[in-house]
Amino acid sequence: MKTFEYLLDIRGRKGAGFLLLLDPDKLANENLGNIVKHAQNSGVDAFLVGSSLMTRDVFEKSLGEIKKHAKVPVIIFPGSLFQISGQADAILFLSVLASRNTDLIVGNHVHAAPLIRQHKLETIAMAYLLVESGKLTSAHFMSDSFPIPREKPEIAAAYAMAAEMFGMKLVYLEAGSGANESVPGEMVQKVARAVNIPVIVGGGIRNPEKARELAQAGASFIVTGNFFEHDGNSNRLREFAKAVHIKQPVTTVV
């Protein structure tokens, strides 16, 4: 099964999927195996791997360590052209539609395409939309974007509709790692109703209640990452997974 088909299946069976973002720049390789195993046992549906800014040459090695222990798809969430590897199951071929830097809309993709094809990586075309979050995050700064105002969900919906018309398979509403506030539920609902493609929401989601609220608003996938990098928080992964999986399995009584 292709990775994108797997994601659609997760959404169909569970109502929404729970994705864990692993930043190789912030995690020690010797801990990755245990992190992956614990996350899978807790209900994580797939792993995203990437960073807005890599300060250490660890991407390839970290990705290999994650893939060695993962039983669910490992998907590259690239922050730059340097984050491409054949070790992953797929790569998010993301376009920062609201960026003022055309390289992040299409330019870098031209340079990346031959290498991605050489690695035979499955590509999942995705519109990446930065949303105002109460602070300037690394994602906002590195993407050279004017974040979509929180109180303007119609702007996000219009971008999402354009992405769908371009033929993109996903829309990602991103508040940014460490954001003060997550994407508003009203915006998620507006976007989800405007398009027929899955909506991913990430950034600033610090409790299961917020994760469930966003899933119930229409998010097909919830992404967390930075929150679980802090000591003790990894024990709450199962709570988040249960909150995100809003469709409960049907139990047949014999």
N, C-alpha and C positions, 0 to 999 in steps of 0.2 A: 504494500500500500504506500502510495506517495505521502510525503509528510503533510501536504495541504489537505489531502483526503482524510488523513488521520485526524487533523484538527477539526475538520467539519464533522467527523464522526463523534468526536468528543463533545462538541457543541450539541449535536443531536441527542446524544445519550444522557449528558449531564446538565444540559441547559446552558452552561458556560464552562469554560476551561480555565485552569489555574496554571500560569506559566511563571517559572522562577528565573530571574535574570542573574547570571553569575558574571561578575566583573573580574577578569583574571588579574587586573592590576591591583586589586585590593585583597585577593585571597592567596594564601600560601598553597603551593602545589601539593604539599604533603597532607593537607586537610581536605582536598577536593573529593577524594574517593568517599570519605565518610559523609561529607556534605551531600553528595549526590545520592548515596544510599538512603540517608535519612529523609531527604526530600521526596524520593520515590515512595518510600514506606508511608509517608505522611499524606500522599495523594496528589503530588505535583504531576501535571499531565505532560509537560515538556520543558526543556531548558532552553533559554536564550543565553547566548554568550557574546559579550562585547563590552566596549567602554567608550565613553565620549572622548577620553584622552588616555592613551597608554604611555606610561612613564617608564615601564620596564619591558624588556624583550622576552615576554613569557606567553604570548598569545598562543602560539603553535603548541608548545609543551602543555599548557593548561588545557587547551581544547582536547588534546590527545588523552589526557588523564580523565577528563570528564566523560569523553566518549567510551573509554575503557570500562567504566562502571555504569553507564546509563543504559536502561532498558526501554526508555522512552526517547522520542526524537530530540536531537541536539541541533539547534538552529542558530546560525550566526546572526547577530544583531549588530552589524558593522558600524563602528564610529568613524572609520577611515578606510582608505584603500589598502592599508596594511593588515586589515582584519579579514582576510580571505584564506580559506584552507579547504583542502579536499577531505579533511577528517570529519567534517560535519555532515549531517543528513540533508540540510538545506540552508539557504541564505535568504534573509529578507532583502529583496532588491528594492530598497526604500528610496523614495524621492521626498525631499523636504520641500513640499510645495510652496510654503510661505517664506522660504529663504530668499534673501537678497543676493545670494551667491549662486549663480547659475550652475556652478560645478556640482552643487549639492542637489540640484533639480535633475540634471541630466549629464553634465560634463564628466564627473567621476565614473559614471556608469559605463561610458564608452571605453574608458581605460580598463575598467574591471571586467567587462564582458568577455574578452578573449581568455582571461585567466579562469573565470568561472566556468566557461565552456570546457576548457582544458581539464579542469577538475571534475567535470560532469556533475556539478552541484545542481540540485533542484533549486530553482529560483521562485520566490513568492513575491510578486510585485506588490508594493505597499506604499500608500500615501502616509507620510509622517507629519503630523500636525502638532506644533507646539502650542500649548495653552497657558495663558497667564496663571501663575501659581503663587504670587505673593513674594517671590524672590527671584533673583537672576540665578538660574541653575547652569551647570556645565553644558547641558544639552542646548539651552537657549543661547549661551555665549558662543559655543563652537559651531552652531548651525547658522549663525548670523540671521536669525529670524526675529521678526516682530511677533511676539506671541499673540494668539487670538484672544481678544478680551473675554474675560469670564462671563460677562453679562451679554455677550453677543453670540448665542448658540446658532443663530441663523447663518453667521459667517462660516462657522465650522461645518454646518450642514451643506452649504454651497460648495465648499472645497471638497467635501466627501462625495457629493454628486458628480463633480468634475472628475474626481479620481475614478469613480465607477465607470464614467463614460470613456475615460482613457483606457479602460480594461484592467485596472488594478484589482487585485483580489482581496486586499485588506485595507482598512483605515485604522491608523494608530493615533489616538488622542493622548498626548504626552504632557504631563505637568512637569516632568523632570525629576531626576534623582534628588532626594532630599527636599522636595518642594514643601513649602509651608502648607499649601492646600492642594487637594486632589482636583481632578477635572469635575466640574459640577454635574450632578445627576441630570439636571435639565438639559445640559448640552449633550450628554450621552444619549438621552432619550430622543432628542431632536435629530441627531445624526443617525441613530439606529433606525428611526422611522423614515428617514429620507433616502436610504440606500438599501440594496439587497445583498450587500457583501458584509462579511463579519467586521465588527468594530472591536478593537483592542484598546484597553484603557490602562495607563500606568502612571506612576509618580505620586508620591505623597499619600499612599494608602497604608495607614498604620494600624488599622484594627479590622477584625473580621466583619464588623457591622457595616463599615464603609465599603468593604469589598462586596458584600451581599447587596447593599443598596445600589451600587453601580451595575452589578450583574442583573438585578431586577429592573434597572432602568433601560437595559437593552445591550449592555456590553457582552460580546460573545466570549471574550477572554480578558482576564484580569492579570496584570503583571506586577509582581513585587520583586524587590531585590535589595536595595539599600537598607531597608528596615531589618532584614534578616542577617545583615553583616555584623550587627551588634550582639554582644554576648547575651545569651539567655533567650533572645527572641526566636531562635530557630526552633525552640520547643513549641512555638505557636503555629507552626506550619500546618499542622492537621486542622486546627481551628479555621484557618483561612481557607483551606481546601474545602472543608464542609460548608463554609459560608458561600463560596463561589459556586459550588455544584448545587444549583437551585432546583434541579429536576431530580427528585428522589427516585431510586429504582423501584419498580413495581414488584411487590412480593406476592407470589401466588400461594394461597393457602389450600392445601390438599385435604 
